[in-house]
């Protein structure tokens, strides 16, 4: 039976973090009952996409999913299970909820567990209060630590998100963040480099000269510190930005990197059929609600329609290279050969020779793998560009 992942996009935030380019609206406009109904109606409308599949992971992202009243979150997950049927959901299905530290309390934790959540991802970003304030986060370093401790006392699988390369962040600041998170010992740690995405407030501030990005050499040194320190602490780097204790890798995110079929529910959510078809819902909260949970007093006609994309073979090759090389095990050359043929595999290896000679790529003939070396991880973007046709 084919494996499938589900993603639900909860599109509300208290305020927008200045680096974030994910779609969301203000929580003041949230209609949680209507959103829940819309989720279930969309999922039911797309029954042909999930029927007969085996659900291996469910991920609630956003936005800020932990803003949804905890009892309603529990009810949503229960209704999703009822709609899909327990027989179609793996007994060990990974159910992840993204949370902000300020939303963690005894009531919310109990309700999340009751709903079936078994993995929690906490947006810490940094323990430095000045750094948190500069990027628009509402919590403090101390409250993040308290939230992590409370969650780890109830959930066996807790992940903490950190960001490095924040404006003004020093190597000492980064080391303090790392040591503080290692002291808490979550099972999973994600450490992302700050990205200046187009249209975000932080990019505007950079372009206006009001903040200065961390120097490239400093950012590279930060990445080295992260890799070395987490490795020493027993965390396996299984993807460029993700580290875990053995057995606690994110099953949901691995699905994205390995090409598993997934269905995205909610405004701006993306889907993939596991082969060549992608779709994305419009980033329009009211359009989504009017389409999937119209009010009786409103005109039910809706023009809300997912955008469809059919990938060409070249696009599929590009995606396989880009996504596979993010993972520690890299590209499965035998799978590449089966999917794209001897000619494309020959062309791939030809493009890889320069990086192999430089020691940035390793070709393991016995295992049939092409993967980044430790030095290659530091310049992964440029290597991936070289490998793409």
C-alpha positions in Angstrom: 0.0 0.0 0.0 1.4 3.4 -1.0 2.5 5.7 1.8 1.0 9.2 2.2 1.6 12.3 4.4 -1.0 14.9 5.3 -0.3 18.6 6.0 -2.7 21.1 7.5 -1.9 24.8 7.2 -3.3 26.8 10.1 -3.1 30.3 8.6 -3.2 32.6 11.6 -0.5 34.4 13.7 -0.5 36.9 16.6 2.1 38.9 14.7 4.3 38.3 11.7 8.0 37.5 12.4 10.1 39.7 10.2 11.9 36.9 8.5 8.8 34.7 7.7 7.5 34.3 4.2 4.8 31.7 5.0 1.2 32.7 4.4 -0.8 33.8 7.4 -3.3 36.4 8.6 -3.9 38.0 12.0 -5.5 35.8 14.7 -8.2 38.5 15.3 -10.0 37.3 12.1 -9.7 33.6 13.0 -13.0 31.6 12.8 -11.8 28.3 14.2 -15.1 26.4 13.8 -15.4 27.4 10.2 -11.7 26.7 9.5 -12.2 23.2 11.0 -15.2 22.6 8.8 -13.3 23.8 5.8 -10.4 21.4 6.5 -12.7 18.5 6.8 -14.7 19.4 3.7 -11.6 19.8 1.6 -10.2 16.5 2.9 -13.5 14.8 2.0 -13.6 16.4 -1.4 -10.1 15.0 -2.1 -11.0 11.5 -1.0 -9.8 10.0 -4.3 -6.3 11.2 -3.5 -6.0 9.5 -0.1 -8.4 6.5 -0.3 -6.5 3.3 -0.3 -3.2 4.9 0.9 -1.4 4.4 4.2 -1.1 7.6 6.3 2.4 7.6 7.8 2.5 11.2 9.1 0.3 14.2 9.8 1.8 17.6 10.2 0.0 20.7 11.5 2.0 23.8 10.5 1.4 27.4 9.7 1.1 30.2 10.7 0.9 29.3 14.3 -1.0 26.1 14.9 -0.8 26.3 18.6 -3.1 29.4 18.5 -6.0 27.1 17.7 -7.9 26.5 20.9 -6.4 23.2 22.2 -9.8 21.5 22.6 -10.6 22.3 19.0 -7.2 21.0 17.8 -8.0 17.8 19.6 -11.4 17.6 18.0 -10.0 18.3 14.5 -7.6 15.4 14.8 -10.3 13.2 16.0 -12.6 14.1 13.1 -9.7 13.6 10.6 -9.2 10.1 12.0 -12.9 9.4 11.8 -13.1 10.6 8.2 -10.1 8.7 7.0 -10.7 5.6 9.1 -8.2 4.2 11.7 -7.5 1.3 9.4 -5.9 3.7 6.9 -3.7 5.4 9.5 -0.5 3.6 10.6 -0.6 2.7 14.3 2.7 4.6 14.7 1.7 7.5 12.5 3.8 10.6 13.4 1.5 13.5 14.3 3.5 16.7 14.6 2.2 20.0 15.9 4.2 23.2 15.6 4.0 25.3 18.7 5.2 28.7 20.0 6.5 28.7 23.6 3.9 31.2 24.8 1.1 28.8 24.0 2.3 25.9 26.1 0.4 25.3 29.4 -1.1 22.3 31.3 -4.4 22.5 29.5 -3.0 22.8 26.0 -0.5 20.0 26.5 -3.2 17.6 27.8 -5.6 18.4 24.9 -2.8 18.0 22.3 -2.0 14.6 23.7 -5.7 13.6 23.8 -6.0 14.5 20.2 -3.2 12.2 19.2 -0.2 14.5 18.8 2.9 12.5 19.5 5.6 14.9 18.2 5.9 18.6 19.0 8.1 21.2 17.1 8.9 24.3 19.2 9.9 27.6 17.6 12.6 28.7 19.9 14.8 30.5 17.3 17.2 31.8 19.9 17.5 32.0 23.7 18.9 35.6 23.4 16.1 38.0 24.5 17.6 40.9 22.4 17.8 38.6 19.4 14.2 37.4 19.9 12.9 41.0 20.1 14.8 42.0 16.9 12.9 39.3 14.9 9.5 39.9 16.3 9.2 36.9 18.6 6.9 37.3 21.7 8.6 34.8 24.1 11.8 35.1 26.1 14.7 32.7 26.3 13.6 31.7 29.8 10.0 31.0 28.7 11.2 29.0 25.8 13.2 26.8 28.2 10.3 26.4 30.5 8.0 25.4 27.6 10.5 22.8 26.4 10.9 21.3 29.8 7.1 21.0 30.2 6.7 19.5 26.7 9.5 17.0 27.2 7.8 15.8 30.4 4.7 14.9 28.4 6.0 14.0 24.9 8.8 11.6 24.1 9.5 13.3 20.8 10.2 17.0 21.0 12.0 19.1 18.4 13.5 22.6 18.9 14.0 25.1 16.1 16.9 27.5 16.2 18.1 30.1 13.7 21.7 31.2 13.2 23.1 34.2 11.3 20.7 36.6 13.0 21.8 40.3 12.6 24.3 41.1 15.3 24.7 37.5 16.4 28.2 36.6 17.4 29.9 33.3 17.6 29.6 33.5 21.4 25.9 34.1 21.1 25.6 31.0 18.9 27.6 28.9 21.3 25.4 30.0 24.2 22.3 28.9 22.2 23.8 25.6 21.3 24.9 24.8 24.9 21.6 25.8 26.3 19.6 23.5 23.9 22.0 20.6 24.5 21.5 21.0 28.2 17.8 20.4 27.7 18.4 17.4 25.4 15.4 17.4 23.0 15.3 14.4 20.7 15.5 16.6 17.6 17.1 19.9 16.7 16.6 22.0 13.6 19.1 24.8 13.1 18.4 27.0 10.0 20.5 29.7 8.5 18.5 33.0 8.4 17.2 33.6 4.9 16.4 37.0 3.5 13.3 36.1 1.5 11.8 38.5 -1.0 8.9 40.5 0.4 9.8 40.0 4.1 10.3 42.8 6.5 13.8 41.7 7.3 14.8 41.9 3.6 13.4 45.4 3.5 15.4 46.4 6.5 18.6 45.0 5.0 18.0 46.7 1.7 17.3 50.0 3.5 20.6 49.6 5.3 19.0 49.4 8.7 20.4 46.0 9.5 23.5 44.2 8.3 23.6 40.5 7.6 26.2 38.3 9.3 29.4 38.1 7.2 29.7 35.0 5.0 32.9 33.9 6.7 31.3 34.2 10.1 28.2 32.3 8.9 30.4 29.5 7.6 32.2 29.4 10.9 28.9 29.2 12.7 27.8 26.2 10.5 31.1 24.4 11.4 30.5 25.0 15.1 26.9 23.6 14.8 28.0 20.5 13.0 30.9 19.7 15.3 29.2 20.5 18.6 26.0 18.6 17.8 27.9 15.6 16.5 30.0 15.6 19.7 26.7 15.6 21.7 25.4 12.5 19.9 23.1 14.1 17.4 23.1 12.7 13.8 23.0 15.3 11.0 20.6 13.5 8.7 19.8 16.6 6.6 21.6 19.9 6.1 19.7 21.7 8.9 18.3 18.8 10.9 19.9 16.7 13.7 18.4 14.0 15.8 19.1 11.3 18.3 19.0 8.0 16.4 15.4 6.9 15.6 13.9 10.4 16.0 14.3 11.8 12.5 11.3 13.7 11.2 9.3 11.1 9.2 7.2 13.8 7.7 10.0 16.0 6.4 11.9 12.9 5.1 8.9 12.3 3.0 9.3 15.7 1.3 13.0 15.0 0.6 12.4 11.4 -0.7 9.5 12.2 -3.0 6.7 10.6 -1.0 3.1 11.6 -1.9 1.6 14.3 0.3 -1.6 16.2 0.5 -1.7 19.8 1.7 -5.0 21.0 3.3 -5.7 24.7 3.9 -5.0 28.1 2.2 -1.6 28.1 0.5 -1.0 24.4 1.2 0.9 22.4 -1.4 0.5 18.8 -2.6 2.5 16.3 -4.6 1.3 13.0 -6.1 4.7 11.3 -5.7 5.5 11.4 -9.4 5.1 14.5 -11.5 1.9 16.4 -10.4 2.0 19.3 -8.0 -0.8 21.5 -6.8 -1.1 24.5 -4.5 -4.1 26.2 -2.9 -4.3 30.0 -3.3 -3.0 32.0 -0.4 -6.4 33.4 0.4 -8.1 32.7 3.8 -11.5 34.1 3.0 -11.5 32.5 -0.5 -10.7 29.2 1.1 -13.4 29.5 3.8 -16.0 30.6 1.2 -15.1 27.6 -1.0 -15.1 24.9 1.6 -17.2 26.3 4.5 -19.6 28.9 3.0 -22.0 30.7 5.2 -25.7 30.1 4.4 -26.3 33.8 4.0 -23.5 34.1 1.4 -23.4 33.3 -2.3 -21.9 29.8 -2.4 -20.3 30.4 -5.8 -16.5 30.4 -5.4 -13.6 30.8 -7.8 -11.1 29.4 -5.3 -9.2 26.8 -7.3 -5.9 25.0 -6.7 -3.1 25.7 -9.3 -1.8 22.6 -11.0 1.6 21.9 -12.4 2.9 18.9 -14.4 6.7 18.5 -13.9 8.8 17.8 -17.0 11.4 15.0 -16.7 14.2 17.6 -16.5 12.3 19.3 -13.6 12.0 16.0 -11.8 15.7 15.3 -12.2 16.5 18.8 -10.8 14.2 18.2 -7.8 15.7 14.8 -7.1 19.2 16.2 -7.1 18.3 19.2 -5.0 16.2 17.3 -2.4 18.4 14.2 -2.2 21.6 16.1 -1.6 20.0 17.8 1.4 20.0 14.4 3.1 23.1 12.9 4.6 22.8 9.7 2.4 22.5 11.8 -0.8 21.4 10.6 -4.2 20.5 6.9 -4.6 22.3 6.3 -8.0 20.5 3.0 -8.6 17.1 4.7 -8.2 18.3 7.6 -10.4 19.3 5.0 -13.1 15.9 3.3 -12.9 13.9 6.5 -13.1 16.0 8.5 -15.7 18.2 6.0 -17.6 21.9 5.5 -18.2 22.4 8.6 -20.3 21.1 11.0 -17.5 23.1 9.1 -14.9 26.2 9.5 -17.0 25.6 13.2 -17.4 25.1 13.5 -13.6 28.3 11.8 -12.8 30.1 13.9 -15.4 28.9 17.1 -13.8 29.9 15.7 -10.4 33.5 15.1 -11.2 34.8 18.5 -10.3 33.2 18.4 -6.8 34.4 14.8 -6.3 38.0 15.8 -7.1 37.8 18.7 -4.7 36.6 16.4 -2.0 33.2 18.1 -1.6 31.2 15.2 -3.1 31.7 11.5 -2.3 30.7 8.7 -4.7 30.3 5.4 -2.8 30.2 2.8 -5.6 29.5 -0.1 -3.3 26.5 1.6 -1.7 25.5 3.3 -5.0 25.4 6.8 -3.3 26.5 10.3 -4.2 26.5 12.5 -1.2 28.1 15.7 0.3 31.2 15.5 2.4 31.5 17.6 5.5 33.3 20.3 3.5 30.7 20.0 0.8 27.8 20.7 3.2 29.3 24.1 3.8 28.9 25.0 0.1 25.9 22.8 -0.8 24.0 25.4 -2.7 26.8 25.9 -5.2 27.4 22.1 -5.6 23.7 21.5 -6.2 23.7 24.3 -8.9 26.6 22.6 -10.6 24.8 19.3 -10.7 21.5 20.5 -12.1 21.4 20.2 -15.9 
